[in-house]
């Protein structure tokens, strides 16, 4: 049997409060492992058995292409949490976040069941919509933005008993991609699918599709209406890295000011003209197509990529170039101050002694540790992905310390 990897991060209520000393049990597939989280709330990287990668590379419904494990997390004085069906793929690192509650009596309620990705199972028929049906009378935002949060309704739109979840935009996209397709596919295929997911989501945001109909959410978890979302599910390194790099990029036709409503299907059980085929995109990736070529194959040669203007809620935008040892200026000083603030919740980050705007060895060491803690490629270089992750965690920690984190 092949091997995949698992890293578990444990928090109290939110990402601003990593939990040291949590007891973690991993069971399943003839495995029973006990671990304790470190000062950043993380476990060691654990290797676990998984089916061979070949079962994810061709359409089949005979052999489950991933292994399932169960996680139970507890610490005295806090509610416990169970994650059932954590998925492990051959050669992939799986990331599982676990949140323990400070609310008494929450232990029995904090159970997540991770269901198989949509590509593996049959799904209800898609409700067809006209992706270009926008008129001047419809409610739309003045410009395309990346929202700080997506409100996900965990059911069909009319299910009033389904909960709503507030999820950061990039975390939502990672969740959907991990819930839809296999993380073992070619990188350009993953990028093409992520571009479709981002564009679909931003179309819902831009048109205020559900708000304009009287609902109190941005999007649903129903594949009949929107995209598959599983709250607190396992995320995979290949997908996470792609999303971190391109989550502000969306598909757009010339002379149209809104994100394309990029619909897609598995391409096997459901095949529709003008929709991206998930299995077809995998085949094109195998043939050497890049992500833009893949989306143009399905949506037409005139479609292109655009970038959202801003990310509300973050302190400042990415400067447009990478920061590394030797860089200097206001952006470096902002970075240094943010990392030192994050260190108040994540003491494993080395202190940057001189926050003078010069990217020195202390700054590089802090960046490297941050990247390690937050499952980013450890380079010591602050690129787009690292900058926005630092910004998001800085906001979370700052709000928590002010007592206003929600």
N, C-alpha and C positions, 0 to 999 in steps of 0.2 A: 504494500500500500504506500501511496505517496504521502507527503507531509506538507501541511500548511502551518501558519503561525497565528498566535492570538495575543493581543495586548489589551488588558482591562484597565480602565481609568474610573476611579470612584470619587464621587463628589457628594457634598451635603447640600441638597436643594438646588444648587446651580454651579456653573463652572468656576465661579470666583472662590469656591470653598473646596479645594481638594482634601480628601480624607486620608490621613495617614493611619496605619494600623488596622484597616478594615480586613476582616476575614473573608477570603474568597475561596469558594469550592467550585471546581470544574468537574462535571461528571458526564458520562456517555461514552459510547464506543469503547467499552471495557477500560475506561479511564476514571480515576478518582484522584484529583490533585487538590491540595490545599495550599493557599498562598496568602501573603500579607502585603498590603500596599505600602509603598514608600512615602516620603514626605511630600511628593507631588501627586499622591493618590494613585500611583500606577503599580502594576505588577511587572515582574520580569516578562520578557518575551517567551512564550511557551510554544513548543512544537507539538502538533497534534496530527493524528492520522487523517488522511483525506483520500477520496477516490482519485484516480489518475486524471490528469488534465484533459485527456482525450474525450471524456464524457461531456465536456463543455464546448467542444469545438465543432460539433455537428448536431443538427436537430435530432433529439431522441427523447423518449419518455419511459425508458426501461430501467436505466440505472441512475439513481439519484446522484447528481454530479458534485455534491458536497457532503461533508459529514455534519451531523447535528450534535451539539453539546449543550448542556444546561449549566447555568451559572447561578449560584446562590451567594449573596453578599450580606454581611451583617457586621454590626459593631454595637457594643453595649451602650444603651442610652439612645439609640436611634432605631428607626424602623428598618426592617430588612427589605431586600429586593431580590426577585428571581427573574432571570432572562432565560426563556425556554426556546431552544431551536437555534442557538448561535451557529452560524454557518462558517465552515472552514473549507477552503479550496486549495487544491494543489499549487504550491509555490506562491500563494498570496498571503499577505499579512492582514488579518481581520482586526478591526478596532471596535471594542465594545465599551461604551460609556454606561455607567450605572449611577443612579442618583438615589441616595438614601434620604428619607424624610425626617425632619425634626418634629413632625406632627404626631402626637401619640395615637396609636391605633391604626396607623397607615400600613403596618407590616403586611397584613393579609391582602391589601389592595394593590401593592406594588409588584405586579406580575406582568411581564411582557412576553408575548408569544410571537416569535419571528417566523413569519410564513415564507414559503418558497417564493423566489422571484417570479414575476409575471411570465417570463420567457419559458418557464418550466410547466406552468399549469394553464388550464383553460380559464378564460375570463369572459364575463358577460359582454354581449354586443355593445359596441361603442355608439353613443348617441352622436349622430352626425351633425356637424355645424358648418356653416360657411365661414372659412377663416378670413375672408376679405370683406365680410358683411359689416362694415362700419360706416355709419352716416354721421353727418354733423350734428344730428339730434341726440346721438348716444353720449352717455357720460364717459368722459375720458380725462386722464390727467394731462396737464399742460406739457409735460415732457417725459421721456422714458428714464426712470430711475431704478436703481437697485434698492428695494425697501430694506429697512433694518430687520423686519420680521415678516414672515408669512403666517397668516392665520389659517390653519388647516382644519377643516371639518372632517372628522374621522367617520365618514359614512356618506350616503347619498344626500343630496341637498335638502330633501324634505324630512330627513330623519332628525326630529327635534331632540331625541335622546342621545344622539352621538356627541361626544365631547369635541371641543375646539382646542387646538394646541398652537401656542405661539412658538415659532421655530425660526431661527436666523436663516436668511435667504440661502447662504452657501450650504448650511447644514441640511436644509430642505432638498436642495438639488442633489447632494451626496446621497441622501436617503432614497430619493426617487430612483436615481441611477442604480443604486445597490439593490433596489426592490424590483427593477425592471429587467436587467440584463446580467450577463456573467462578467466578472472582473478579469477573467483570463483572456478576453478578446484583445485584438491589436489596439495599440494606443490611439491610432487615428480613428478607429471605429468608436472607441470610447468617447473621443472628442466630438465626433459627429453626433452621437446620441446625446451628449451633454448639451451641445448647442441647441438641439431640438427641445430638450427638456427646459433649458433656460428660456428659450424663445416662447414656448407654450406658456410657461409660468408668467413671464413678463407681459404677455398678451392679456392674461387674466388680471394682472395688476393694473396695466395701463387703461384697460377698458372698464375697470371696476365692475367686472361682469356680474359677480354675485351680490356685491353691495347695491348695485343699481336695481336688483330684483328684490331688495328688501332683506337679504340675508346678512348675517354679521360675521362673515368669513371671506377669505380671499380665494380659496380653492378647496376641493374635496379630495379625499383619499380614494374615491371610487374610480376604477378604470373605465367604467361606463361613461363617465362624464369628464374625468381629468386624468390623473396619473397615479400610479400605485405609491402609497406612502404607508410605512409601518412605523409607528411611534417607538422611539428608542431602539431601533433595529441595529444590527451589525453593519458597519461600514468597512470598505476594503481599500487598501493602500493605493492601488492603481487608479481607482475611481476618485478617491480623495485628492490625490495629487493633480489629476486633470482638472477637477472642479476648482481647486484653489488657484489654478493658473488662468482659467477662462470664464469664471462665473459672471463677469460683467459683459460678456460678449453675447449678442443675440442675432438671430437671422432677420433680414429685412429686405424687402423689394425696393428698387429705385422709385423715387417719387412718392413713397408712402412713409408716414411719420410714426408708424407703430410697429411693434414686434410681430413677426409672422406667427400665425397660429399653427405651429408645426406639429401636425398630427403624425402618429406612427403606430405600427402594429408589429406583431412578431414576424409577419411575412410568410408564415406557414399555415396556421389556422385561419388567419385573417390577412387578406391581400387587398389593398385598395389603391387605386391609381392616385398619385399625388401625395401619398403618405410614405414616410420613410419605413423601409422594411428593416427590422432589427437584425434578422438573420442575413438578409441581403447586404446590410452594411458591414457585417462581419466578413462576408465573402469578398466585398470590395476592398476592405482593409487588408485581407490576405493577399490581394492582387497588387497592393502597393498604392492604392488611392489615398490621397490625404483627406483630412476631414472636410474641407470645403468642396473637394471634388465629389465626396460621398453625398453631401447634402444637396449639391446641384444635380446629381444623378436622379434624385427623387423629387426635388422641389422646383427644378428648372435652372437653366444656366444664368438667369439674371439675378438670382438671389445672392446676397452677400452678407457680410458681417458688419455690425455696428457695435458701438460700445455705449453703455449707459453712462449718463452724465456724472452721477455722484452716488455715494452711499450715505444716506442720512444716518446720523447718530454717531458716526466715527469722527474723531477729533480733526483729522486732516487727510487729504488725499495722497496717494502714492506719488512721489516726486517725478516719476517717469523714467527713472534710471536706478540701477542697483546700487546699494551702499555696501562697501566693504572696507577692510583695513586701509587707511590712508585718506578716506573720504572725510570731508569736513564741511561744516555749515549748519544752518538752522535745522535742516531735516535730521541731521545726525544728533543734534542736541535734543530734539523732540523724541527721537528713538531712545536715547539714553535715559531720559526722564521717565518714559513709558515703561521701560524694562525695570527700572528701579522701583517704580510703583507696583508693577506686577509681582516683584520679589516679596512684597509684603504678604501676599497670599501664597507665593511659590518660592520659599526660601532656598530651594536648591539652585536657583539662578544666582550666579556670582554677582557681587556688588560691583557696579561701575563707579569707581572712586571719583573720577574727574568727568563730570557731565559738561564738558567744555566745547562740545561740538566737533571733537576730533575722534574719529573711529579708530580706537586703539585696541590693544590686546584684550583689555578687560571687556570692552564692548563686544568683540568677536566671541569671547568665551560665554558671555551672557546670551548672545544670539544663538550660539550652538546649543546651549542647554535648553533654551526656549524651544528651538526646533525639535529637539529630542523629546521634550515633555509633551509637545502638542502634535507629534506624529507628522512632522514635516521633514523633507530631506535635510540632513545635517550638513550644511555647507559653510556656515558662518557668514554667509552673504545674505543681505536683506533684499530679496526680490519682491515682486508684486504679491505673491502668496504670503510670504512671511510678514510683510508690512501690514497687510490687512488683518492677518491673524493676531499680530501684536496689538493692533488698534482695537480689535473686538474684545480681546481679553483685558486690555487696559480699561475700556469702558465698563466691562463687567466688574472688575475689581474696584474701580473708583466708585461705582454706584453702590456696591456692597458696603464699602467702607463708609459711605455717606448714609447708609441705612435705607436706600431707596430702590434697591434691586428688586425687580418683579420677576 
